């Protein structure tokens, strides 16, 4: 968990440090569709397998200009969960087998800021509420946040690197969280 916080801090600091000196240098960004694939790591609760693949998609629309960049809002959807390939029982509390971390399908709404950072790069910071549907477990509401950095490839396509965090404060009586790292493409 400490590594996740340190990485988030580094990405945020890089975005701030690389930003232009004045708001006049900011450009207005247009609508964007993106998809990324990566890995997630879960925390909280009494679970065994806590790592696996993560797939994420989002649609974002510009809502207006701000001093710090373009105000954007959007919708996100994704899936993350462990790929358990073993039937080995790891004994947990009460001498029972610990289940794997839940597989979650997510649907959320986000808002935030997108800004140009350096030569051709852009960064976005978005956050908002999300609905988490458990594949074999209960559903929950929570929060999500995401930071991404994009570099244009050609025409209206960019490659992106993202860090996403989710918090489920009341999931079956426990607080769960997970962080996902991904690479993908954006059409903007």
C-alpha positions, 0 to 999 in steps of 0.5 A, spaced: 500 500 500 505 504 501 508 503 494 501 505 491 501 512 495 508 513 493 507 512 486 500 516 486 504 522 489 510 522 484 505 522 478 501 528 482 508 532 483 510 531 476 503 533 473 504 540 477 511 541 476 511 540 468 505 544 468 505 551 464 507 557 467 501 561 466 493 559 464 494 562 457 498 557 455 493 552 456 488 549 451 481 546 451 481 539 450 475 535 446 471 529 447 475 523 449 474 515 448 479 511 452 481 504 453 486 501 458 489 494 460 493 493 466 494 490 473 490 491 480 492 490 487 487 490 492 487 491 500 482 491 506 478 485 508 480 478 509 482 475 502 487 471 499 489 472 491 489 480 491 492 481 484 490 480 477 488 484 471 484 490 470 480 493 464 478 500 464 474 504 459 472 511 459 468 517 455 470 524 457 467 531 455 469 538 456 465 542 460 468 548 460 475 552 461 478 553 468 484 557 470 488 550 471 486 547 464 479 544 461 474 542 466 472 535 464 466 530 466 465 523 464 463 516 465 467 510 466 466 502 466 471 497 468 472 490 470 478 487 475 479 481 479 484 476 480 485 470 476 485 464 481 488 458 478 489 454 484 484 450 489 489 451 495 486 453 501 489 459 505 486 458 512 484 465 515 480 467 521 476 462 524 479 456 521 476 457 514 479 458 507 480 465 505 476 467 499 479 470 493 479 478 492 472 479 489 472 481 481 468 487 480 465 490 475 464 498 475 460 503 473 462 511 475 461 518 474 467 522 474 469 530 474 476 533 474 481 537 470 485 536 464 491 540 462 497 540 457 504 538 461 510 539 457 511 538 449 505 534 447 503 531 453 497 532 457 494 530 464 488 528 467 485 528 474 478 525 475 474 523 481 467 521 483 462 516 485 462 509 482 457 503 483 461 496 484 458 490 482 461 483 485 461 477 480 459 472 486 459 477 491 455 483 494 454 490 490 457 496 493 457 504 492 464 507 493 469 512 490 474 512 484 480 517 482 484 516 476 490 520 474 493 519 467 498 522 462 497 522 455 502 523 449 499 524 442 501 518 437 498 520 430 491 524 428 487 524 434 490 518 437 494 518 444 497 513 448 496 513 455 498 511 462 494 511 468 493 510 475 486 508 478 484 508 485 477 505 488 475 505 495 469 501 498 468 504 505 462 499 506 463 492 503 460 486 507 462 490 513 469 492 511 473 497 507 476 495 501 480 499 496 484 497 490 489 500 485 490 499 478 495 501 473 494 501 466 496 502 459 492 504 453 489 508 447 485 515 447 481 517 441 480 525 442 
